[in-house]
Amino acid sequence: WLKSSVQASQQGQPPPLCLDFPRAMAAAPAKVTWTDTLYDVYYNLAMLGMFFLVMYVMLWPGCYRNENATPEEKADCQHPGLPGGEVFDVVEVLFFGTVGGRIVSQVFRLPALLGMLIAGYVLKNIIPDQLNGISSSTNSTLRNMALAIIMIRAGMGLDLKKLRENASMMGVLSCVPCICEALTVMGITQLFFDSYNLTFGLLLGFCLADVSPAVTTPLLIDFHENGYGTSKGIPTILLAAGSVNSVLAIVFYSVVWEFAMSGTLDGEKLGEIIGVKLFVQIFGVGVGAGLAAGVVVSYSWTAAGKAWK
């Protein structure tokens, strides 16, 4: 892909999408064997061991070197790379998540994400004294980083031409299912759960209506790489619709939450939620930052291509 990008830049053409080339350059997908799988696992374990060794040395705590430390201070001294430490727990999640994903995908032919979720649930809720070193702030940071990576992958898989041609369809797919799912869940809660009122049923509905990009984005990118529906722009439409669906679910949840907590819906508070969160933060700051980053990357890519000539 890099070689083809340089050649296209030398010819004055735009660089190709990186998502289009793995399948285009291969006549037929190679069959994955157990030997390949074991090699991948061995390679990942070796890289993980090297990473752990480097981090263990780099994160050697100062309390270990303090000869004047009291016994209480030494007892409270925790190396981040040892069991119970933050780095060790993060590496543990990565390792068992990778192994669980491989087992589920290779043995049961199910999405690897399911195996990762099962591994995380077992570590946190069944095996005692595991993952206690990961603080809530670290957990939030890692989740935000993962979400950013997922959304960047989704943005790289968009076909802007197809998206412009099907903008109305994308709008319908992003709004109508979100609202219908929330109303359906609210109705079900009224039938089967007496303790739920309409407001809290609607809150639960918007929680469930939010499309998880961790589930949909890898699948749609895989469809894009295999050429499924690309002529009609189906992966692009669904990627964009899922992103907008998440935004709408979050905004509607905030509106219903304000009403549920106060019992009344203040017009000023409603305007602040919709105006600030939806238009200013998401469409204003988000779109503005995205356009600025896109212009910088495009200019840098073009300049790099000219330098290769």
C-alpha positions in Angstrom: 0.0 0.0 0.0 2.8 2.4 0.9 4.6 1.7 -2.4 1.4 2.2 -4.4 0.7 5.4 -2.6 4.2 6.8 -3.5 3.7 5.8 -7.1 0.3 7.4 -7.2 1.7 10.6 -5.7 4.5 10.6 -8.3 2.0 10.4 -11.0 0.0 13.3 -9.5 -2.9 11.1 -8.4 -4.5 10.9 -5.0 -3.2 8.1 -2.7 -5.4 5.0 -2.6 -7.4 4.1 0.5 -5.4 1.7 2.7 -8.5 -0.4 3.3 -8.9 -1.2 -0.4 -5.5 -2.7 -1.0 -5.2 -5.9 1.2 -7.9 -7.6 -0.9 -7.0 -6.0 -4.2 -3.4 -7.1 -4.1 -4.2 -10.7 -3.1 -5.7 -13.0 -5.8 -7.4 -15.1 -3.2 -7.4 -15.0 0.6 -5.0 -17.4 2.2 -6.4 -20.2 4.3 -5.6 -19.8 7.9 -4.3 -23.0 9.5 -3.6 -24.1 13.0 0.1 -23.7 12.4 -0.4 -20.0 11.4 -2.6 -19.5 14.5 0.0 -21.0 16.8 2.7 -18.9 15.2 0.7 -15.8 15.7 0.1 -16.7 19.3 3.8 -17.4 19.8 4.7 -14.1 18.1 2.2 -12.1 20.2 3.4 -13.8 23.4 7.1 -13.0 22.6 6.2 -9.3 21.9 4.2 -9.2 25.1 7.1 -10.6 27.1 9.5 -8.1 25.6 7.1 -5.3 26.4 6.6 -6.5 29.9 10.4 -6.7 30.5 10.9 -3.1 29.2 8.1 -1.7 31.2 9.2 -3.6 34.3 12.6 -1.9 34.2 11.3 1.5 33.2 8.7 1.6 35.9 10.9 0.5 38.8 9.4 2.5 41.7 11.5 4.8 43.8 10.4 3.2 47.0 12.3 0.1 46.1 15.5 2.1 46.0 14.8 4.0 49.2 16.9 2.3 51.9 15.5 4.5 54.6 11.9 3.5 54.0 10.0 2.2 56.9 8.5 -1.3 56.9 5.0 0.2 56.4 6.2 2.2 53.4 7.9 -0.9 51.9 4.7 -2.9 52.4 2.7 -0.3 50.6 5.2 -0.1 47.8 3.6 -1.7 44.7 5.5 -2.3 41.5 3.2 -1.4 38.5 4.6 -4.4 36.6 3.9 -7.0 39.3 0.6 -8.7 40.1 -1.8 -6.1 41.5 0.0 -3.3 39.7 -1.6 -1.2 37.0 0.7 -2.2 34.1 0.5 -5.9 35.0 -3.3 -5.8 35.0 -3.5 -4.0 31.7 -1.1 -6.6 30.1 -3.2 -9.3 31.7 -6.3 -8.0 30.1 -4.6 -7.8 26.7 -3.2 -11.3 26.9 -6.3 -13.1 28.0 -8.5 -11.0 25.7 -6.3 -12.0 22.8 -6.3 -15.6 23.7 -10.1 -15.6 24.3 -10.7 -13.9 21.0 -8.5 -16.4 19.1 -10.3 -19.4 20.7 -13.8 -18.1 20.0 -13.0 -17.1 16.4 -11.0 -20.2 15.5 -12.9 -22.9 17.4 -16.5 -21.7 17.5 -16.4 -19.4 14.4 -17.8 -16.5 16.3 -16.6 -12.9 16.4 -13.4 -12.5 18.4 -15.0 -9.7 20.4 -17.2 -12.2 22.2 -14.2 -14.1 23.4 -12.6 -10.9 24.6 -15.7 -9.9 26.5 -15.9 -13.4 28.2 -12.2 -13.2 29.2 -12.7 -9.7 30.7 -15.8 -10.9 32.6 -14.1 -13.9 34.0 -11.1 -12.0 35.1 -13.1 -9.3 36.9 -16.0 -11.2 38.3 -15.0 -14.8 38.8 -11.3 -15.0 39.5 -10.7 -13.3 42.9 -8.3 -10.3 43.3 -7.8 -9.6 39.6 -7.7 -6.3 37.8 -7.8 -4.4 41.1 -4.8 -2.3 40.0 -6.7 -0.6 37.2 -8.2 2.6 38.6 -11.4 4.2 37.3 -9.4 7.0 35.7 -7.1 4.6 33.9 -10.1 2.6 32.8 -11.8 5.7 31.4 -8.6 6.7 29.6 -8.2 3.3 28.0 -11.8 3.2 26.9 -11.6 6.7 25.4 -8.4 5.7 23.5 -10.0 2.6 22.2 -13.1 4.6 21.1 -10.8 7.1 19.3 -9.0 4.4 17.4 -12.3 2.7 16.4 -13.7 6.0 15.2 -10.6 6.8 13.2 -10.8 3.4 11.5 -14.5 4.1 10.8 -13.6 7.5 9.2 -10.9 6.0 7.1 -13.4 3.5 5.7 -15.9 6.2 4.6 -16.6 6.7 0.9 -17.5 10.4 0.8 -19.0 10.2 -2.7 -21.4 7.4 -1.8 -22.2 9.2 1.5 -23.2 12.4 -0.3 -25.4 10.4 -2.7 -27.2 8.6 0.1 -27.3 11.4 2.8 -31.1 11.1 3.2 -30.9 7.4 3.7 -28.1 7.8 6.2 -30.3 10.3 8.1 -33.2 8.0 8.3 -31.1 5.0 9.4 -29.5 7.0 12.1 -32.7 8.6 13.6 -35.7 6.3 13.0 -34.2 3.0 14.5 -32.8 4.9 17.6 -36.2 6.4 18.4 -38.2 3.3 17.6 -35.9 1.1 19.7 -36.2 3.4 22.7 -40.0 3.6 22.5 -40.2 -0.2 22.1 -38.0 -0.8 25.2 -40.1 1.7 27.1 -43.3 -0.2 26.2 -41.7 -3.5 27.2 -40.7 -2.1 30.6 -44.3 -1.0 31.2 -45.6 -4.5 30.5 -43.1 -6.6 32.5 -41.6 -4.3 35.1 -44.0 -2.5 37.4 -41.3 -0.5 39.2 -40.4 1.3 35.9 -42.2 4.4 35.0 -42.3 5.9 31.5 -39.3 8.1 32.1 -36.9 5.5 33.3 -38.1 3.1 30.7 -37.2 5.7 28.1 -33.8 6.1 29.7 -33.2 2.4 29.4 -34.4 2.5 25.8 -31.8 5.1 24.8 -29.1 3.2 26.6 -29.9 0.1 24.5 -30.5 2.0 21.3 -27.0 3.4 21.2 -25.1 1.5 18.5 -21.8 0.2 19.9 -19.0 1.1 17.4 -16.8 -1.5 18.9 -19.1 -4.2 17.5 -20.3 -2.6 14.2 -17.1 -0.8 13.0 -14.8 -3.9 12.6 -17.6 -5.9 10.9 -18.4 -3.1 8.4 -14.7 -2.5 7.7 -14.4 -6.2 6.9 -17.4 -5.9 4.6 -15.6 -3.0 2.9 -12.4 -4.9 2.5 -14.2 -7.9 1.0 -16.2 -5.6 -1.4 -19.6 -6.5 0.1 -22.1 -3.7 -0.9 -19.4 -1.2 -1.8 -20.9 -0.5 -5.2 -24.0 0.9 -3.4 -22.0 2.4 -0.5 -23.7 0.2 2.2 -20.7 -0.1 4.6 -20.2 3.7 4.3 -23.9 4.5 5.0 -24.0 2.2 8.0 -20.7 3.5 9.5 -21.9 7.1 9.3 -25.4 6.2 10.5 -24.0 4.3 13.5 -22.0 7.3 14.5 -24.9 9.7 14.3 -27.1 7.2 16.1 -24.7 7.2 19.0 -24.8 11.0 19.2 -28.6 11.2 19.1 -28.9 8.5 21.8 -26.5 10.4 24.1 -28.4 13.7 23.6 -31.9 12.2 24.0 -30.6 10.3 27.1 -29.4 13.6 28.6 -32.8 15.3 27.9 -34.8 12.4 29.5 -32.4 12.3 32.4 -32.9 16.0 33.1 -36.7 15.4 33.1 -36.4 12.2 35.3 -34.3 13.9 38.0 -36.2 17.2 38.3 -39.7 16.1 37.3 -40.0 19.1 35.0 -38.2 19.9 31.8 -36.8 23.4 32.0 -36.7 25.2 28.6 -33.4 26.8 29.4 -31.8 23.5 30.5 -33.2 21.8 27.4 -31.7 24.5 25.2 -28.4 24.1 26.9 -28.3 20.4 26.4 -29.3 20.4 22.8 -27.5 23.6 21.8 -24.2 23.1 23.7 -23.8 19.4 23.6 -25.3 18.7 20.2 -24.5 21.7 18.0 -21.5 23.4 19.7 -19.5 20.5 21.1 -20.3 17.8 18.5 -21.0 19.6 15.3 -19.1 22.8 16.0 -16.0 21.6 17.8 -16.0 18.1 16.5 -16.6 18.9 12.8 -14.2 21.9 13.0 -11.4 19.8 14.5 -12.0 17.0 12.1 -11.8 19.4 9.1 -8.7 21.1 10.4 -7.0 17.7 11.0 -8.1 16.5 7.6 -6.6 19.6 5.9 -3.3 19.2 7.7 -3.0 15.5 7.0 -3.9 16.0 3.3 -1.4 18.8 2.9 1.3 16.8 4.7 0.6 13.7 2.6 0.7 15.7 -0.7 4.0 17.4 0.4 5.5 14.0 1.3 4.5 12.7 -2.1 6.2 15.6 -3.9 9.3 15.1 -1.8 9.5 11.4 -3.0 9.7 12.6 -6.7 
